Amino acid sequence: MSQSGREDTIDYSQHPEYAIAALLKMLVRYPMVDCDAIAGSIAMHLQYVAGDDRYPPVVRQVAAQSGNEWEAMMVMRAAIEKQRKLIN
C-alpha cells in the first residue's frame, strides 16, 4: 500500500523482483507499525514468491517455509489478542 492509502499497481507478472522488494520492505516496517493489513500482505507475498517458478528453488522453498511460520505467528497473535480481550 502506498503512503497515499491506495493500492500500488505494480504488475508482479512483469516484474517479479518487485514482489521480493515489497516483501523485504514490509518485513522491515511491520515491527514498527504492527498492522494486521501489512501482516496479511506479507503472508500473501510469501505465498506468491513460493508459487512463482521464475524464482530459484531455494527462494521458493524459503518463502514457503517462512509463509507457514508467518501464518502460525498470525494465528498465535490472534489467539493472544482474543485472550487479552477476555481478561480485560
C-alpha positions in Angstrom: 0.0 0.0 0.0 1.4 3.4 -0.9 1.6 6.3 1.6 -1.4 7.8 -0.1 -3.5 4.9 1.1 -4.2 3.5 -2.4 -3.1 0.1 -3.6 0.0 0.1 -5.7 -0.5 -1.2 -9.2 2.9 -2.9 -10.0 2.4 -6.0 -12.1 4.5 -8.7 -10.5 3.9 -10.9 -13.5 6.1 -8.5 -15.5 8.4 -7.5 -12.6 8.8 -10.4 -10.2 11.7 -8.7 -8.5 9.3 -6.1 -7.1 7.5 -8.8 -5.1 10.7 -9.6 -3.3 11.4 -5.8 -2.8 7.9 -5.2 -1.4 8.2 -8.2 0.9 11.5 -7.0 2.3 10.1 -3.5 2.8 7.1 -4.8 4.7 9.1 -7.2 6.8 11.2 -4.3 8.0 8.3 -2.0 8.6 6.0 -4.5 10.3 7.6 -4.4 13.8 7.4 -0.6 13.8 3.7 -0.4 12.8 2.2 -3.7 13.9 -0.5 -3.6 11.4 -2.8 -6.5 10.5 -3.1 -5.4 6.9 0.7 -5.5 6.5 0.9 -8.9 8.2 -1.7 -10.2 5.8 0.1 -8.7 2.8 3.4 -10.3 4.0 1.6 -13.7 4.0 0.2 -13.1 0.5 3.7 -12.1 -0.8 5.3 -15.1 0.7 2.7 -17.4 -1.0 3.2 -15.5 -4.3 7.0 -16.0 -4.2 6.7 -19.6 -3.1 4.4 -20.3 -6.1 6.3 -18.5 -8.8 8.6 -20.7 -10.9 10.6 -17.7 -12.0 12.4 -17.6 -8.6 15.2 -20.1 -7.9 14.1 -23.2 -6.0 15.8 -22.2 -2.8 14.0 -18.8 -2.8 10.7 -20.6 -3.3 11.4 -23.1 -0.6 12.4 -20.5 1.9 9.3 -18.4 1.0 7.1 -21.4 1.5 8.6 -22.3 4.9 8.6 -18.7 6.0 5.0 -18.4 4.9 4.0 -21.3 7.1 5.8 -19.8 10.0 4.3 -16.4 9.4 0.7 -17.8 9.2 1.3 -19.7 12.5 2.6 -16.4 14.1 -0.6 -14.6 12.9 -2.8 -17.3 14.4 -0.9 -17.2 17.7 -1.1 -13.4 17.8 -4.9 -13.5 17.2 -5.3 -16.1 20.0 -3.3 -13.9 22.4 -5.3 -10.8 21.4 -8.6 -12.7 22.0 -7.3 -13.9 25.4 -6.4 -10.3 26.3 -9.9 -9.1 25.5 -11.4 -11.8 27.6 -9.2 -10.9 30.6 -9.9 -7.1 30.3 
